[in-house]
Amino acid sequence: MQFRAIKIFLISCSIAILSWVLTPPAWALTQIQLTDLSYKECPPELAEGLVTSGNARAANCFLITGKANNTSGKYVYNADIFGRIYDANDNSVMQNRTRLGSIDEVPPGVSDFELRISVAANQPTPLKLKQFKAAGFTGVVRR
């Protein structure tokens, strides 16, 4: 009887240790600082075929560019870009939306990024880019 209890205890301990060793790490979000933000009109080949929602309203295409500073020392994948964009009259360009797009890969250190956005043609420029940041994972995310 005592031998059976010891055997069950050893098997339980072995399973616990193996599950701890073989469990993949939990990937936490890694914050990416975005700086040197600017924007320009899209070149004609990027603006072609611009998709608008609902009724076909005219829209302008812009490319937001800047620097992404990844201090994690690892590649970051699927980094979502968040921020606020206002027109010349301080009206929000993306109503009720702060996620603007994503960056597929951000290498360690400082790198360039580019994001394409569509803005209703009736919203006056210059655009104001506020509170931009990004966050992603240091491991590949499966969808």
Summary of the structure (lengths in Angstrom):
residues: 143
radius of gyration: 23.6
end to end distance: 49.4
largest distance: 83.3
contacts: 349
relative contact order: 0.26
helix: 17%
strand: 47%
